[in-house]
């Protein structure tokens, strides 16, 4: 097995070790100093390394040794992070909170006729759901679309796709690729930090960062390998993220896309490239792929299953993408010049259509 082939095994070994370390800490009868935890792991690991040193460069042994080392490293990170915590406040937190507040004020200043439009945009773009009406929240919850209101990889993914389309005209020249990388990574990173860097959004940002960096260097990697790298780096940076339900569901959903979607999508017979039925099938296959891998955990944690998830995703996700695209265009235009009333009304129409659609599904 070559070096690249180890990525999935090393990432998953580190993940298992992190979870085991946190679980082990929770079962301990009393506090255990970080130095003691380090000593325990070293006492366990050094004899193992000494015993395996002769076979270190033997490929067959190396395939088992490296995942074992990453497992021990994850175990160490999980235990020590349980002591120290990862809630150290960042000096930039106030700056990003101020940016989010300024964005909310700009949304309010657009002058939508319905206050629910501004409330929905603030929820989708800044994570602030405090101004949403109870009826709108109930419509999202009842239709199984709560994941749209909770900022996640979906939102940064939509922004990424918009940026990808906008930067394509730059071409593939070296300078253009650097400029594209800078725009995409900086915009995605700013959105991640401005919205509070929830684990699911961090996952999406790391995925974008790794993928774009590979493209910048003229390389590529399968999506599942990029996902495993994102998983590894996120747990190195924040081992306790593994406790987050958003973290767990986010990785399971994307894993479902990479593992199941290609097979489901291939079931549709080959034909016209722009066949509308093909688009519907691809959207349905994407939704089913995510639901299959996330449903068991969602049922275990929430004791609920969205009955109309397929209909909700087929209708709500395109409307959400359209709404976010229009709202970003409206905000960008209003920042440099008076925004055309037609654009404001189009944004409001998309928001109204999304809410109305979910109200109908919720009432089924």
Backbone torsions as a table, in degrees:
resi	resn	phi	psi	omega
1	UNK	NA	131.4	-180.0
2	UNK	-79.4	175.5	-176.3
3	UNK	-60.1	-40.2	-178.7
4	UNK	-64.7	-30.2	-178.3
5	UNK	-70.0	-13.1	179.6
6	UNK	-81.8	-13.3	-168.8
7	UNK	-58.0	-49.6	-177.6
8	UNK	-62.2	-45.3	-178.0
9	UNK	-64.1	-41.5	-178.8
10	UNK	-67.8	-43.1	-179.7
11	UNK	-62.6	-47.3	-178.8
12	UNK	-68.5	-35.1	176.7
13	UNK	-63.2	-42.9	178.6
14	UNK	-63.8	-39.2	179.2
15	UNK	-62.7	-47.2	179.2
16	UNK	-61.4	-42.4	179.4
17	UNK	-63.0	-40.9	179.0
18	UNK	-61.7	-47.8	178.4
19	UNK	-61.3	-40.2	179.4
20	UNK	-66.3	-37.5	179.7
21	UNK	-65.4	-43.2	178.5
22	UNK	-65.7	-41.2	177.7
23	UNK	-63.8	-43.0	179.4
24	UNK	-59.9	-43.0	-179.9
25	UNK	-63.0	-39.9	-178.4
26	UNK	-66.6	-20.8	-178.5
27	UNK	-92.7	-9.1	-178.8
28	UNK	-68.7	143.5	-176.2
29	UNK	-70.9	-23.3	-177.2
30	UNK	-154.5	178.0	-179.4
31	UNK	-63.4	144.8	-177.6
32	UNK	-129.3	115.2	-176.4
33	UNK	-57.1	148.4	-180.0
34	UNK	-58.2	-38.3	179.7
35	UNK	-63.0	-37.8	179.6
36	UNK	-67.0	-40.3	177.8
37	UNK	-62.0	-42.3	178.2
38	UNK	-61.6	-43.1	-178.1
39	UNK	-63.4	-41.1	179.4
40	UNK	-59.9	-46.4	-178.7
41	UNK	-66.8	-38.0	178.6
42	UNK	-65.6	-41.8	178.9
43	UNK	-63.8	-30.6	177.6
44	UNK	-78.7	-37.2	-172.1
45	UNK	-83.8	-37.1	-175.4
46	UNK	-61.6	-49.2	178.1
47	UNK	-58.8	-35.9	179.0
48	UNK	-64.4	-44.3	179.5
49	UNK	-64.1	-41.0	179.5
50	UNK	-63.6	-38.8	-178.2
51	UNK	-69.2	-31.0	-175.7
52	UNK	-97.3	1.9	-170.0
53	UNK	-62.1	-33.7	-176.9
54	UNK	-67.4	-32.1	-175.4
55	UNK	-99.7	11.7	-173.3
56	UNK	-57.7	-39.1	-175.7
57	UNK	-96.0	8.7	175.2
58	UNK	-85.2	125.6	-171.2
59	UNK	-58.7	-41.5	-179.3
60	UNK	-60.0	-41.1	178.7
61	UNK	-72.7	-37.0	-176.9
62	UNK	-61.3	-34.1	-179.5
63	UNK	-63.0	-30.1	179.4
64	UNK	-92.7	-30.5	-175.7
65	UNK	-71.2	-44.4	-177.3
66	UNK	-62.5	-48.4	175.0
67	UNK	-58.8	-33.9	178.7
68	UNK	-65.5	-41.7	177.8
69	UNK	-64.2	-41.0	179.0
70	UNK	-68.3	-33.3	175.7
71	UNK	-62.1	-45.3	178.7
72	UNK	-65.6	-37.7	178.0
73	UNK	-64.3	-42.9	177.0
74	UNK	-62.8	-40.3	177.5
75	UNK	-59.4	-43.6	179.6
76	UNK	-63.1	-46.3	-179.8
77	UNK	-62.8	-40.9	179.8
78	UNK	-63.0	-41.6	-178.7
79	UNK	-69.9	-50.0	-175.8
80	UNK	-67.4	-34.9	179.2
81	UNK	-66.5	-28.0	178.1
82	UNK	-66.3	-25.7	174.8
83	UNK	-79.5	-57.0	-166.5
84	UNK	-78.9	-25.8	-175.8
85	UNK	71.0	165.1	-178.4
86	UNK	-127.1	32.0	-174.4
87	UNK	-104.2	27.0	178.4
88	UNK	-63.8	121.8	-176.9
89	UNK	-65.8	141.1	179.5
90	UNK	-92.2	139.3	177.6
91	UNK	-65.2	-16.8	179.6
92	UNK	-90.4	-3.5	-176.1
93	UNK	-59.0	-42.1	-179.8
94	UNK	-63.3	-37.0	-179.9
95	UNK	-63.9	-44.9	-178.6
96	UNK	-72.4	-32.5	175.3
97	UNK	-66.0	-38.2	176.6
98	UNK	-64.5	-38.7	177.8
99	UNK	-64.0	-41.6	177.9
100	UNK	-64.2	-40.4	178.0
101	UNK	-64.1	-40.4	177.6
102	UNK	-64.5	-37.2	178.0
103	UNK	-66.6	-39.8	177.4
104	UNK	-63.1	-40.6	178.4
105	UNK	-64.7	-38.8	179.5
106	UNK	-67.1	-35.9	176.8
107	UNK	-63.9	-43.8	178.6
108	UNK	-62.8	-32.1	-176.3
109	UNK	-77.2	-7.9	-179.1
110	UNK	-70.8	-19.1	173.9
111	UNK	76.7	43.3	175.7
112	UNK	-66.8	145.5	-178.9
113	UNK	-71.4	-29.0	178.9
114	UNK	-108.5	126.2	178.6
115	UNK	-63.4	-20.1	-178.7
116	UNK	-70.2	-26.9	177.2
117	UNK	-65.1	-49.2	178.4
118	UNK	-62.3	-39.4	179.5
119	UNK	-63.0	-40.5	-179.6
120	UNK	-68.4	-40.4	178.9
121	UNK	-64.6	-39.8	178.4
122	UNK	-64.8	-34.6	177.9
123	UNK	-68.8	-41.3	-175.6
124	UNK	-77.1	-30.5	-173.5
125	UNK	-103.2	-22.0	-178.9
126	UNK	-127.2	-10.2	-178.8
127	UNK	84.2	4.1	-179.1
128	UNK	-88.1	106.4	-179.3
129	UNK	-103.5	10.6	-173.4
130	UNK	-67.4	-24.5	-176.8
131	UNK	-98.9	0.6	177.1
132	UNK	-71.1	141.8	178.3
133	UNK	-72.9	157.8	178.6
134	UNK	-62.7	-33.3	179.9
135	UNK	-65.5	-40.8	179.2
136	UNK	-67.1	-43.7	178.8
137	UNK	-60.9	-41.5	179.4
138	UNK	-64.9	-37.0	178.9
139	UNK	-65.3	-41.8	177.5
140	UNK	-65.7	-42.4	-178.2
141	UNK	-69.1	-45.7	-176.3
142	UNK	-67.0	-28.1	-179.2
143	UNK	-89.7	-3.0	-178.2
144	UNK	79.6	24.2	-178.4
145	UNK	-110.6	23.2	-179.8
146	UNK	-60.6	-28.0	-179.5
147	UNK	-66.0	-18.9	177.5
148	UNK	-75.3	-35.4	178.3
149	UNK	-75.5	-34.0	179.5
150	UNK	-80.9	114.7	-178.0
151	UNK	-55.0	131.4	-175.5
152	UNK	-152.8	-169.1	177.7
153	UNK	-61.9	-23.3	178.2
154	UNK	-58.7	-45.0	-175.1
155	UNK	-70.0	-46.1	178.6
156	UNK	-69.1	-27.6	175.5
157	UNK	-65.6	-40.2	177.4
158	UNK	-64.1	-43.8	178.5
159	UNK	-62.3	-40.3	179.6
160	UNK	-62.3	-43.9	179.3
161	UNK	-63.7	-39.1	177.3
162	UNK	-63.5	-44.8	178.6
163	UNK	-64.2	-37.0	179.2
164	UNK	-62.4	-43.1	179.2
165	UNK	-66.9	-40.8	-177.0
166	UNK	-69.0	-30.0	-175.9
167	UNK	-93.5	-5.6	179.1
168	UNK	-60.1	-38.7	179.0
169	UNK	-61.4	-13.6	179.3
170	UNK	-67.4	-19.3	179.0
171	UNK	85.3	-168.3	-176.1
172	UNK	-117.2	20.8	176.1
173	UNK	-68.1	153.2	-178.0
174	UNK	-53.0	-46.4	-179.9
175	UNK	-66.2	-37.9	178.6
176	UNK	-64.4	-39.7	179.9
177	UNK	-66.4	-38.1	177.1
178	UNK	-65.8	-42.9	179.1
179	UNK	-63.7	-42.9	178.8
180	UNK	-62.5	-45.5	178.7
181	UNK	-58.5	-43.2	-177.7
182	UNK	-64.3	-45.8	-178.5
183	UNK	-63.8	-47.4	-176.0
184	UNK	-66.8	-47.7	-176.1
185	UNK	-69.5	-43.6	-178.7
186	UNK	-66.5	-42.8	179.7
187	UNK	-65.7	-43.8	179.2
188	UNK	-65.7	-41.0	178.8
189	UNK	-65.6	-40.0	178.7
190	UNK	-63.5	-43.9	178.6
191	UNK	-62.3	-40.4	179.5
192	UNK	-59.9	-47.2	-177.6
193	UNK	-74.1	-37.5	-178.6
194	UNK	-64.5	-33.3	-177.1
195	UNK	-92.6	8.3	173.8
196	UNK	100.2	0.2	175.7
197	UNK	54.0	52.2	173.8
198	UNK	-63.2	149.6	-176.2
199	UNK	-53.0	-38.7	-178.7
200	UNK	-69.2	-33.5	177.9
201	UNK	-73.8	-38.1	176.4
202	UNK	-60.8	-40.5	177.3
203	UNK	-57.3	-47.2	-179.1
204	UNK	-65.1	-40.0	179.7
205	UNK	-65.2	-43.4	178.7
206	UNK	-62.7	-38.3	177.6
207	UNK	-61.6	-46.3	179.2
208	UNK	-63.1	-45.3	-178.4
209	UNK	-59.9	-46.7	-179.2
210	UNK	-66.7	-45.5	-178.4
211	UNK	-63.4	-46.5	-178.5
212	UNK	-66.9	-34.4	178.6
213	UNK	-67.4	-38.5	176.1
214	UNK	-64.2	-42.7	179.0
215	UNK	-64.6	-37.7	179.4
216	UNK	-63.6	-34.8	-179.8
217	UNK	-85.2	2.9	179.4
218	UNK	81.3	18.3	-179.4
219	UNK	-117.5	173.1	175.4
220	UNK	-148.5	164.1	178.9
221	UNK	-150.5	150.0	175.9
222	UNK	-57.5	148.5	-177.5
223	UNK	-57.3	-38.3	-178.6
224	UNK	-66.8	-30.4	177.8
225	UNK	-72.0	-40.1	176.3
226	UNK	-63.3	-39.1	179.0
227	UNK	-63.3	-42.2	179.1
228	UNK	-65.3	-37.6	176.1
229	UNK	-64.8	-42.5	177.2
230	UNK	-61.3	-41.9	177.9
231	UNK	-59.8	-45.8	-179.6
232	UNK	-62.2	-50.6	-177.1
233	UNK	-65.5	-35.8	-179.8
234	UNK	-66.8	-38.6	179.5
235	UNK	-75.3	-27.7	172.8
236	UNK	-65.3	-44.3	-178.0
237	UNK	-73.8	-36.6	-174.8
238	UNK	-146.8	81.4	-177.4
239	UNK	-57.7	-33.5	-176.2
240	UNK	-74.0	-5.8	175.4
241	UNK	-59.5	-25.4	-176.9
242	UNK	-62.8	-19.4	178.2
243	UNK	-76.1	-21.3	-173.3
244	UNK	-72.3	130.6	177.6
245	UNK	-65.5	-32.5	177.0
246	UNK	-65.0	-39.9	176.1
247	UNK	-60.4	-48.9	-176.4
248	UNK	-64.2	-47.6	-178.6
249	UNK	-66.9	-35.9	-178.9
250	UNK	-63.1	-48.5	-179.5
251	UNK	-68.9	-36.7	178.2
252	UNK	-65.0	-40.6	-179.4
253	UNK	-63.4	-46.6	-178.8
254	UNK	-69.0	-36.2	175.9
255	UNK	-61.1	-39.4	177.1
256	UNK	-61.9	-38.1	178.8
257	UNK	-62.8	-44.8	-177.3
258	UNK	-74.2	-32.5	-174.7
259	UNK	-88.6	-37.8	-172.3
260	UNK	-106.5	-35.6	-172.6
261	UNK	-58.0	-45.4	-178.7
262	UNK	-56.8	-38.9	179.5
263	UNK	-68.1	-46.6	-179.7
264	UNK	-63.4	-42.0	-178.3
265	UNK	-64.6	-33.4	-177.4
266	UNK	-72.7	-14.4	179.8
267	UNK	-68.2	-23.1	179.1
268	UNK	-75.3	129.5	-175.3
269	UNK	-63.2	145.9	178.6
270	UNK	-64.8	144.0	-178.6
271	UNK	-174.7	-139.9	-178.9
272	UNK	-64.2	134.2	-174.9
273	UNK	-63.2	-41.5	-176.1
274	UNK	-101.9	33.5	176.6
275	UNK	-64.3	120.7	-179.4
276	UNK	-61.4	-32.0	177.8
277	UNK	-66.8	-33.0	176.4
278	UNK	-63.8	-41.4	177.9
279	UNK	-60.9	-43.2	179.3
280	UNK	-63.0	-43.0	-180.0
281	UNK	-64.3	-42.5	179.5
282	UNK	-62.7	-40.3	177.9
283	UNK	-65.2	-41.8	178.4
284	UNK	-65.7	-42.2	179.3
285	UNK	-62.5	-39.3	178.5
286	UNK	-63.9	-44.1	179.8
287	UNK	-65.1	-43.0	180.0
288	UNK	-64.8	-40.8	-179.6
289	UNK	-59.2	-44.6	178.9
290	UNK	-67.0	-40.8	-174.6
291	UNK	-68.9	-36.9	-178.5
292	UNK	-61.7	-41.4	-176.1
293	UNK	-83.9	-22.2	-178.6
294	UNK	-99.7	-20.7	-174.0
295	UNK	-59.2	-44.8	-179.7
296	UNK	-59.3	-44.1	179.4
297	UNK	-68.1	-41.4	179.5
298	UNK	-62.3	-40.2	178.4
299	UNK	-66.2	-41.3	-179.7
300	UNK	-64.1	-40.2	-176.0
301	UNK	-84.4	-36.2	-172.3
302	UNK	-116.6	-7.2	-179.9
303	UNK	53.4	41.8	-179.8
304	UNK	-149.5	153.6	177.7
305	UNK	-139.5	125.2	-178.9
306	UNK	-69.0	111.3	-175.5
307	UNK	-66.5	-35.1	-174.7
308	UNK	-106.0	31.7	-174.4
309	UNK	-60.0	-35.5	-176.9
310	UNK	-68.3	-47.5	178.5
311	UNK	-64.7	-41.0	179.7
312	UNK	-60.4	-48.2	-177.6
313	UNK	-69.2	-35.6	179.4
314	UNK	-64.6	-32.9	-178.0
315	UNK	-97.8	-43.4	-171.4
316	UNK	-76.2	-37.8	-176.6
317	UNK	-66.1	-44.6	174.9
318	UNK	-62.0	-39.0	178.9
319	UNK	-66.4	-37.8	177.8
320	UNK	-65.3	-42.9	177.7
321	UNK	-61.7	-44.0	178.5
322	UNK	-63.0	-44.3	-178.9
323	UNK	-63.2	-44.3	-179.7
324	UNK	-66.4	-39.4	177.7
325	UNK	-63.1	-46.0	178.8
326	UNK	-64.9	-41.3	-177.8
327	UNK	-66.6	-39.5	177.8
328	UNK	-66.2	-40.2	177.0
329	UNK	-64.3	-42.5	179.0
330	UNK	-62.3	-44.6	-179.5
331	UNK	-66.5	-42.2	179.8
332	UNK	-64.5	-41.6	179.9
333	UNK	-65.5	-43.8	-177.9
334	UNK	-66.6	-20.4	-179.5
335	UNK	-76.3	-21.7	-176.6
336	UNK	-115.8	-19.4	-178.3
337	UNK	-162.2	163.2	175.7
338	UNK	-56.4	129.3	-175.6
339	UNK	-79.3	132.5	178.3
340	UNK	-58.8	138.7	-180.0
341	UNK	-61.3	-32.0	179.5
342	UNK	-61.7	-38.7	-179.9
343	UNK	-69.4	-39.2	177.8
344	UNK	-64.2	-43.1	-179.5
345	UNK	-67.5	-35.4	177.5
346	UNK	-65.2	-40.2	177.3
347	UNK	-63.3	-43.9	179.6
348	UNK	-66.0	-36.7	178.6
349	UNK	-64.6	-39.0	178.4
350	UNK	-66.2	-40.9	178.2
351	UNK	-64.5	-43.4	179.5
352	UNK	-63.9	-41.5	179.6
353	UNK	-63.8	-40.5	179.6
354	UNK	-64.0	-48.1	-179.1
355	UNK	-63.8	-44.6	-178.3
356	UNK	-63.4	-41.6	179.0
357	UNK	-59.9	-45.0	-179.0
358	UNK	-70.7	-31.7	175.5
359	UNK	-64.0	-39.8	179.2
360	UNK	-66.3	-45.9	179.8
361	UNK	-63.7	-41.5	179.9
362	UNK	-62.1	-29.9	-178.6
363	UNK	-86.0	-1.0	180.0
364	UNK	-70.1	NA	NA
